[in-house]
């Protein structure tokens, strides 16, 4: 019972929390990239933001498809 309870909590609450944090971090990084003054600082922020958003979207899709099954 302990393993299944922990697995359900990890997939449910913690998984969604990590996915939403990843999305928020990604959009914040993109915002910082657009607000930055020079081009050399914009590119790493943009790439990191885009990667974080994609990871967050993947986590959300992974969690929602595992709930449906």
C-alpha positions, 0 to 999 in steps of 0.5 A, spaced: 500 500 500 505 504 501 508 504 494 502 505 490 500 511 495 507 514 494 506 513 486 499 516 486 501 522 489 508 522 485 504 522 479 498 526 481 500 532 485 508 532 485 508 531 477 503 536 476 506 541 480 513 540 476 510 541 470 506 547 471 513 550 475 517 548 468 512 552 464 512 558 468 520 558 468 520 557 461 515 563 460 519 567 465 525 565 461 522 567 454 520 574 458 527 575 460 530 574 453 525 579 450 527 584 455 534 583 455 538 589 452 543 585 447 543 579 443 548 575 446 544 575 452 537 573 448 539 567 445 541 563 451 534 565 455 530 564 449 533 557 448 532 555 455 525 558 455 523 554 449 526 547 452 523 548 459 516 550 455 517 543 451 519 539 457 513 542 461 508 540 455 511 533 455 510 532 462 503 535 462 501 530 456 504 524 460 500 525 466 494 526 463 494 520 458 496 516 464 490 518 468 486 516 462 488 509 461 
